[in-house]
Amino acid sequence: MAVIISEVSKGSKCYKKGIRDGDSLLSVNGNEIIDRLDFDFYCQDEDRLVFEFLLENGKKKIVKLKNNGEYDILGKLGIGFDTYLMEKQHHCKNNCIFCFVDQLPKGMRKSLYFKDDDSRLSFLFGNYITLTNISEHEIERIISMHISPVNISVHTMNPELRVRMMKNPHAGECLKILDRFAKAGIKMNTQLVLCPDINDGEELKFSLEKLSALYPAVQSIAAVPVGLTDHREGLEKIEPYTAEKASAVIDIIEEFGEEFKKENGTRLAFPADEFYLKAKREMPQEEFYEDFPQLDNGVGMWTLTKSQFYDELDNSQPETKDLEISFAVGEAAYLLFEEMMKALEKKFQGLKIHVYKIENRFFGKNITVSGLITGRDLIDQLKGKPLGKTLFIASSMIRADYPEKSDGVFLDDITLDQAIEELNVKIVPNSCDGAQMIKMILEME
């Protein structure tokens, strides 16, 4: 098997060797190349690299390269591929009852409806995979290359329930791969997307018990509430979490965590911030989350952002700051930002900060995270309101097709430039780093 080259830069090392678009890369130092994982693995820690190419006319070419670790190897060769992975991304084979892609309204750009389930993206970008779409070759490669950690969407450790939830007859038997990875010492971060009265309650306790038996290979478990849009026509009925049911999930996980920590020194399992918000319960303190192993899953983001913010605020010297700005956030983050910005105004005389809560009219009221706010919702709900010199939004609002990321397009294809023009204000995407927020504001003229 070989990977097809889509472009060769004129004047590059490969171009001078007669390699052109449509030719193939066969091997590196005698090792067959199937995709980007192979390429990166066989190029690392090697002083001299020997690349074998197959030309379209059937002839083979050899290109040699010294590897001093100071440059991009593909760039030095002067070759490119259609995709980052060097081949097509693997499509998900499940029809999960909670799948967010199935809940997208019609008419969005085609790429948003693609369901990925690719083990390579788990290692390269932190994507979560279900193990239902992984070949024996990929399993063996992960083990032999010791690719770690792997992020896995488990949802339930009950094989029969997993088949039902994922609507894939092989979903249950795939759980055995967890044991294979554990025995091989492959580290795993796992997640459970919880649906009320389906895989929480006693089923949640069962999943925690089974996953924790694979510790320390399983190094973290995140429990995330199902995301439900207003576009679930023809899909299985799932109710959103109530305060009472969200509280029950928290109790189960916190009780499990306390017991597990006594014996192993870690809680291992953590509820997502959204469970605490739905239950109207106070967020845990920073030490609860240990080293924040599931931050990208929305676990501990609230607490870490708040801690970073107040640490920076305490270390900042009061000054007069004649400046008016604004923040636009989703409902989930609104109370935290309102509190933080009031504290900032109190310390810096003359600073005026508007915090606006954006209701998700595009996806529906059950979607409260900032990252799923569309450009049209942002514009419609802020038009005519005082925004000051600059409007800050979450950078996650304008991330585009994975793994490519755009700094200028919202989920509904409204561009950042369009939003700037319609709202007549400078818009700056920012991270959730609490300390960086303060520095960014204080540096403004």
Solvent accessible surface area in square Angstrom, and as a share of the most:
residue,aa,sasa,rsa
1,M,144,0.64
2,A,32,0.25
3,V,4,0.03
4,I,105,0.53
5,I,0,0.00
6,S,37,0.24
7,E,103,0.46
8,V,18,0.11
9,S,66,0.42
10,K,173,0.73
11,G,49,0.47
12,S,18,0.12
13,K,80,0.34
14,C,0,0.00
15,Y,59,0.22
16,K,160,0.68
17,K,93,0.39
18,G,31,0.30
19,I,0,0.00
20,R,100,0.36
21,D,82,0.42
22,G,26,0.25
23,D,6,0.03
24,S,9,0.06
25,L,0,0.00
26,L,32,0.16
27,S,11,0.07
28,V,0,0.00
29,N,53,0.27
30,G,71,0.68
31,N,50,0.26
32,E,87,0.39
33,I,0,0.00
34,I,31,0.16
35,D,2,0.01
36,R,37,0.13
37,L,8,0.04
38,D,6,0.03
39,F,5,0.02
40,D,51,0.27
41,F,68,0.28
42,Y,60,0.23
43,C,4,0.02
44,Q,95,0.42
45,D,138,0.71
46,E,71,0.32
47,D,115,0.59
48,R,129,0.47
49,L,0,0.00
50,V,52,0.30
51,F,0,0.00
52,E,42,0.19
53,F,0,0.00
54,L,58,0.29
55,L,18,0.09
56,E,135,0.60
57,N,107,0.55
58,G,51,0.49
59,K,133,0.56
60,K,124,0.53
61,K,73,0.31
62,I,77,0.39
63,V,0,0.00
64,K,112,0.48
65,L,10,0.05
66,K,146,0.62
67,N,24,0.12
68,N,94,0.48
69,G,66,0.64
70,E,143,0.64
71,Y,65,0.25
72,D,89,0.46
73,I,25,0.13
74,L,21,0.10
75,G,49,0.48
76,K,104,0.44
77,L,0,0.00
78,G,8,0.08
79,I,12,0.06
80,G,13,0.12
81,F,27,0.11
82,D,127,0.66
83,T,58,0.34
84,Y,84,0.32
85,L,6,0.03
86,M,11,0.05
87,E,47,0.21
88,K,172,0.73
89,Q,46,0.20
90,H,50,0.22
91,H,95,0.42
92,C,20,0.12
93,K,135,0.57
94,N,5,0.03
95,N,82,0.42
96,C,16,0.10
97,I,8,0.04
98,F,20,0.08
99,C,23,0.14
100,F,58,0.24
101,V,36,0.21
102,D,54,0.28
103,Q,0,0.00
104,L,24,0.12
105,P,19,0.12
106,K,196,0.83
107,G,82,0.79
108,M,27,0.12
109,R,50,0.18
110,K,182,0.77
111,S,53,0.34
112,L,30,0.15
113,Y,71,0.27
114,F,82,0.34
115,K,29,0.12
116,D,47,0.25
117,D,5,0.03
118,D,0,0.00
119,S,10,0.06
120,R,2,0.01
121,L,1,0.00
122,S,3,0.02
123,F,87,0.36
124,L,45,0.22
125,F,80,0.33
126,G,34,0.32
127,N,21,0.11
128,Y,56,0.21
129,I,3,0.01
130,T,14,0.08
131,L,3,0.02
132,T,17,0.10
133,N,21,0.11
134,I,23,0.12
135,S,54,0.35
136,E,94,0.42
137,H,95,0.42
138,E,10,0.05
139,I,8,0.04
140,E,82,0.37
141,R,13,0.05
142,I,6,0.03
143,I,47,0.24
144,S,89,0.58
145,M,23,0.10
146,H,99,0.44
147,I,10,0.05
148,S,32,0.21
149,P,57,0.36
150,V,2,0.01
151,N,16,0.08
152,I,0,0.00
153,S,6,0.04
154,V,0,0.00
155,H,7,0.03
156,T,0,0.00
157,M,23,0.10
158,N,34,0.17
159,P,56,0.35
160,E,130,0.58
161,L,18,0.09
162,R,0,0.00
163,V,50,0.28
164,R,118,0.43
165,M,0,0.00
166,M,0,0.00
167,K,112,0.47
168,N,10,0.05
169,P,104,0.66
170,H,102,0.45
171,A,0,0.00
172,G,7,0.06
173,E,100,0.45
174,C,16,0.09
175,L,14,0.07
176,K,139,0.59
177,I,17,0.09
178,L,0,0.00
179,D,62,0.32
180,R,84,0.31
181,F,0,0.00
182,A,22,0.17
183,K,178,0.75
184,A,33,0.25
185,G,34,0.33
186,I,0,0.00
187,K,77,0.32
188,M,0,0.00
189,N,17,0.09
190,T,0,0.00
191,Q,22,0.10
192,L,0,0.00
193,V,21,0.12
194,L,0,0.00
195,C,0,0.00
196,P,10,0.06
197,D,110,0.57
198,I,26,0.13
199,N,2,0.01
200,D,18,0.09
201,G,30,0.29
202,E,128,0.57
203,E,50,0.22
204,L,1,0.00
205,K,94,0.40
206,F,72,0.30
207,S,2,0.01
208,L,3,0.01
209,E,107,0.48
210,K,85,0.36
211,L,0,0.00
212,S,16,0.11
213,A,81,0.62
214,L,28,0.14
215,Y,72,0.27
216,P,80,0.51
217,A,8,0.06
218,V,0,0.00
219,Q,68,0.30
220,S,0,0.00
221,I,1,0.00
222,A,0,0.00
223,A,1,0.01
224,V,29,0.17
225,P,5,0.03
226,V,10,0.06
227,G,28,0.27
228,L,7,0.03
229,T,7,0.04
230,D,87,0.45
231,H,50,0.22
232,R,37,0.14
233,E,134,0.60
234,G,89,0.85
235,L,64,0.32
236,E,58,0.26
237,K,164,0.70
238,I,13,0.06
239,E,93,0.41
240,P,49,0.31
241,Y,15,0.06
242,T,74,0.43
243,A,44,0.34
244,E,143,0.64
245,K,73,0.31
246,A,0,0.00
247,S,26,0.17
248,A,50,0.38
249,V,2,0.01
250,I,0,0.00
251,D,72,0.37
252,I,25,0.12
253,I,1,0.01
254,E,46,0.20
255,E,123,0.55
256,F,38,0.16
257,G,1,0.01
258,E,79,0.35
259,E,95,0.43
260,F,25,0.10
261,K,80,0.34
262,K,152,0.64
263,E,150,0.67
264,N,57,0.29
265,G,56,0.54
266,T,22,0.13
267,R,26,0.10
268,L,1,0.00
269,A,2,0.02
270,F,2,0.01
271,P,0,0.00
272,A,3,0.02
273,D,13,0.07
274,E,40,0.18
275,F,0,0.00
276,Y,3,0.01
277,L,55,0.28
278,K,47,0.20
279,A,12,0.09
280,K,176,0.75
281,R,80,0.29
282,E,146,0.65
283,M,21,0.09
284,P,20,0.13
285,Q,110,0.49
286,E,69,0.31
287,E,128,0.57
288,F,19,0.08
289,Y,1,0.00
290,E,62,0.28
291,D,116,0.60
292,F,31,0.13
293,P,47,0.29
294,Q,4,0.02
295,L,44,0.22
296,D,149,0.77
297,N,32,0.16
298,G,29,0.27
299,V,1,0.01
300,G,0,0.00
301,M,57,0.26
302,W,39,0.14
303,T,13,0.08
304,L,30,0.15
305,T,3,0.02
306,K,71,0.30
307,S,25,0.16
308,Q,47,0.21
309,F,0,0.00
310,Y,59,0.22
311,D,85,0.44
312,E,40,0.18
313,L,13,0.06
314,D,109,0.56
315,N,118,0.61
316,S,14,0.09
317,Q,143,0.63
318,P,91,0.57
319,E,87,0.39
320,T,98,0.57
321,K,25,0.11
322,D,134,0.70
323,L,12,0.06
324,E,68,0.30
325,I,0,0.00
326,S,0,0.00
327,F,3,0.01
328,A,0,0.00
329,V,6,0.04
330,G,1,0.01
331,E,92,0.41
332,A,20,0.16
333,A,23,0.18
334,Y,44,0.17
335,L,118,0.59
336,L,5,0.03
337,F,17,0.07
338,E,51,0.23
339,E,72,0.32
340,M,0,0.00
341,M,3,0.01
342,K,124,0.53
343,A,24,0.19
344,L,0,0.00
345,E,45,0.20
346,K,183,0.77
347,K,54,0.23
348,F,0,0.00
349,Q,136,0.61
350,G,45,0.43
351,L,10,0.05
352,K,101,0.43
353,I,11,0.06
354,H,31,0.14
355,V,25,0.14
356,Y,32,0.12
357,K,102,0.43
358,I,4,0.02
359,E,93,0.42
360,N,6,0.03
361,R,145,0.53
362,F,56,0.23
363,F,1,0.00
364,G,3,0.02
365,K,160,0.68
366,N,43,0.22
367,I,10,0.05
368,T,29,0.17
369,V,63,0.36
370,S,18,0.12
371,G,18,0.17
372,L,44,0.22
373,I,1,0.01
374,T,0,0.00
375,G,0,0.00
376,R,89,0.32
377,D,9,0.05
378,L,0,0.00
379,I,0,0.00
380,D,76,0.39
381,Q,20,0.09
382,L,0,0.00
383,K,115,0.49
384,G,83,0.80
385,K,95,0.40
386,P,77,0.49
387,L,13,0.07
388,G,32,0.31
389,K,109,0.46
390,T,2,0.01
391,L,0,0.00
392,F,2,0.01
393,I,1,0.01
394,A,17,0.13
395,S,35,0.22
396,S,42,0.27
397,M,0,0.00
398,I,6,0.03
399,R,119,0.44
400,A,26,0.20
401,D,48,0.25
402,Y,81,0.31
403,P,32,0.20
404,E,120,0.54
405,K,124,0.53
406,S,35,0.23
407,D,120,0.62
408,G,17,0.16
409,V,40,0.23
410,F,0,0.00
411,L,27,0.13
412,D,32,0.16
413,D,69,0.36
414,I,24,0.12
415,T,48,0.28
416,L,23,0.11
417,D,105,0.54
418,Q,81,0.36
419,A,0,0.00
420,I,56,0.29
421,E,140,0.63
422,E,59,0.27
423,L,16,0.08
424,N,137,0.70
425,V,12,0.07
426,K,129,0.55
427,I,8,0.04
428,V,33,0.19
429,P,43,0.27
430,N,13,0.07
431,S,58,0.38
432,C,56,0.34
433,D,51,0.27
434,G,0,0.00
435,A,22,0.17
436,Q,86,0.38
437,M,1,0.00
438,I,0,0.00
439,K,89,0.38
440,M,42,0.19
441,I,0,0.00
442,L,39,0.20
443,E,130,0.58
444,M,30,0.14
445,E,167,0.75
